[in-house]
Amino acid sequence: MRWIEPEWPAPSHVHALTTERGASQPDDPYDGFNFADYVADVPEKVEANRETLVKALGLTRPPVWLDQQHGTTILSLDEPGSQSGRTADGSVTRAEETVCAVLSADCAPVFLSDRQGSFVALLHVGWRGLSEGTIESGLAAIPGSVGEVISWVGPTISQKYFEIGHDVRCRLIENDASDEHFVAPSGARYFADLPGLVVARLSRAGVDYARASQECTYGDSGRWFSYRRQGLCGRMTSLIWMKR
């Protein structure tokens, strides 16, 4: 199992990563380390992958898996009973060894913390979530000042492959007209820079540090699952937690 880590100024007790697919047979939609239990993969295989992940990372408790809906709900994992109802597209915690998790296969995993590492949070952001305010909901859910937040956008689909129609373009730029330069026209269609849009939204919100990975989930079928490329496919996971 392989993974990549954010390139950001988080303290050493903040741990964060996105797993790679690691496929030997990329044409098989679920080959590799799929962590999603809602796709048509063998349930026992998914559970085995999750157990392998916990052991590989030396986690003392399993990640808190969410029922993602492309919405704006952010779950505080520190509230009593929060881990029983998990329909959300992000989570936040101040507790050490509580592991936030999201699943993705083109959408953006957005890591959040601060330079002191007083909390960690993780968001699942696609074009729907971006247009509806998932980032703003995530920032509203964190403790402390937005001006002290650091962020990293993990592997996602790049502009070269993210083709959209006029209706999606309108929704992506309605928050701020300056976002139009992240959406390039191509005939009657457009190509959107999802990580660029996410970073721009974070920066406008006043986040102290906002950067994005250059890894494209569409471009390498061996390393990444991609819904746009494959249709039916598994999901990578991104995790963030604190442990001193």
Residue pairs with C-beta under 8 A, 6 or more apart in sequence:
1 19
1 20
1 22
1 33
1 52
1 53
1 56
2 19
2 20
2 22
3 17
3 18
3 19
3 20
4 17
4 18
4 20
4 154
4 155
4 213
4 215
5 16
5 17
5 18
6 16
6 17
6 111
6 152
6 154
6 213
7 152
7 211
7 213
8 111
8 150
8 151
8 152
8 209
8 211
9 115
9 150
9 209
10 16
10 113
10 115
10 117
10 150
11 115
11 116
11 117
13 96
13 117
13 242
13 243
13 244
14 113
14 117
14 120
14 240
14 241
14 242
15 57
15 239
15 240
15 241
15 242
15 243
16 111
16 113
16 120
16 152
16 238
16 239
16 240
16 241
17 238
17 239
18 104
18 109
18 154
18 155
18 213
18 236
18 237
18 238
19 33
19 35
19 53
19 236
19 237
19 238
20 32
20 33
20 223
20 224
20 236
21 31
21 32
21 33
21 34
21 222
21 223
21 224
21 225
21 234
21 236
22 32
22 33
22 222
22 223
23 31
23 32
23 221
23 222
23 223
24 31
24 32
24 222
25 31
26 221
26 222
29 230
29 231
29 232
29 233
29 234
30 39
30 40
30 41
30 42
30 45
30 233
30 234
31 234
32 225
32 234
33 49
33 52
33 53
33 234
33 236
34 41
34 45
34 46
34 49
34 225
34 233
34 234
34 235
35 46
35 49
35 50
35 53
35 65
35 103
35 234
35 235
35 236
35 237
36 46
36 103
36 234
36 235
37 43
37 46
37 47
37 65
38 67
39 232
39 233
39 234
39 235
40 232
41 234
50 62
50 63
50 65
53 59
53 63
53 237
54 62
54 63
57 239
59 97
59 99
59 241
60 97
61 97
61 98
61 99
62 99
63 99
63 100
63 101
63 237
63 239
64 75
64 77
64 83
64 86
64 91
64 98
64 99
64 100
64 101
65 86
65 101
65 103
66 75
66 86
66 87
66 88
66 89
66 90
66 91
66 101
66 102
66 103
66 124
67 86
67 87
67 88
68 88
68 89
68 102
68 103
68 124
69 87
69 88
69 89
70 89
70 124
70 126
70 128
70 129
71 88
71 89
71 129
71 132
71 134
72 89
72 129
72 132
72 133
72 134
72 136
72 137
73 87
73 88
73 89
73 90
73 137
74 88
74 89
74 90
74 91
74 92
74 121
74 123
74 134
74 137
74 138
74 140
74 141
75 82
75 86
75 88
75 90
75 91
75 92
76 82
76 91
76 92
76 93
76 141
77 83
77 91
77 92
77 93
77 95
77 98
77 100
78 92
78 93
78 94
78 95
78 98
89 102
89 123
89 124
89 125
89 129
89 134
90 100
90 102
90 110
90 121
90 122
90 123
90 124
90 134
90 137
90 138
90 141
91 100
91 101
91 121
91 122
92 100
92 112
92 119
92 120
92 121
92 138
92 141
92 142
92 143
93 100
93 119
93 120
93 121
93 241
93 242
94 118
94 119
94 143
95 242
96 241
96 242
96 243
96 244
97 241
97 242
97 243
98 241
98 242
99 239
99 240
99 241
100 120
100 121
100 122
100 239
100 240
100 241
101 122
101 237
101 238
101 239
102 109
102 122
102 123
102 124
102 237
102 238
103 124
103 235
103 236
103 237
103 238
104 124
104 154
104 155
104 156
104 217
104 235
104 236
104 237
104 238
105 217
105 224
105 225
105 226
105 227
105 230
105 233
105 234
105 235
105 236
106 126
106 156
106 157
106 162
106 217
106 218
106 226
106 227
106 228
107 124
107 125
107 126
107 129
107 156
107 194
108 123
108 124
108 125
108 126
108 153
108 154
108 156
108 194
108 195
108 198
108 212
109 122
109 123
109 124
109 125
109 153
109 154
109 155
109 156
109 238
110 122
110 123
110 124
110 125
110 135
110 138
110 151
110 152
110 153
110 154
110 198
110 202
111 120
111 121
111 122
111 151
111 152
111 153
111 154
111 238
111 240
112 119
112 120
112 121
112 122
112 123
112 138
112 139
112 142
112 149
112 150
112 151
113 119
113 120
113 121
113 149
113 150
113 240
114 144
114 148
114 149
114 150
114 208
115 148
115 150
115 208
116 148
117 242
118 143
118 144
119 142
119 143
119 144
120 240
120 241
120 242
121 138
121 141
121 142
121 240
122 238
122 239
122 240
123 129
123 134
123 135
123 138
124 134
125 134
125 135
125 198
126 194
127 164
127 168
127 171
127 172
127 192
127 194
129 135
130 172
130 194
130 197
130 198
130 201
131 171
131 172
131 174
131 175
135 198
135 201
135 202
135 205
136 201
136 205
139 146
139 149
139 205
139 207
142 149
146 205
146 206
146 207
147 206
147 207
147 208
148 208
149 207
149 208
149 209
150 207
150 208
150 209
150 210
151 199
151 202
151 207
151 209
151 210
151 211
152 211
152 212
152 213
153 195
153 198
153 199
153 210
153 211
153 212
153 213
154 213
154 215
154 238
155 213
155 215
155 216
155 217
155 224
155 236
156 194
156 195
156 198
156 212
156 213
156 215
156 216
156 217
157 194
157 216
157 217
157 218
157 226
157 228
158 193
158 194
158 195
158 216
158 218
158 219
159 182
159 184
159 191
159 192
159 193
159 194
159 196
160 191
160 216
160 218
160 219
161 191
161 216
161 218
161 219
161 228
161 229
162 191
162 192
162 193
162 194
162 218
162 228
163 186
163 189
163 190
163 191
164 172
164 183
164 189
164 190
164 191
164 192
165 189
165 190
166 188
166 190
168 190
168 192
169 183
169 190
169 192
172 179
172 182
172 183
172 192
172 197
173 179
173 180
173 183
175 201
176 200
176 204
178 200
179 197
179 200
182 192
182 193
182 196
182 197
182 200
183 190
183 191
183 192
183 193
184 190
184 191
184 192
184 193
195 212
195 213
196 212
198 212
199 210
199 211
199 212
202 210
203 210
215 223
215 224
216 224
217 224
217 225
217 226
217 236
218 224
218 226
218 228
218 229
221 229
221 230
224 236
225 233
225 234
225 235
225 236
226 233
227 233
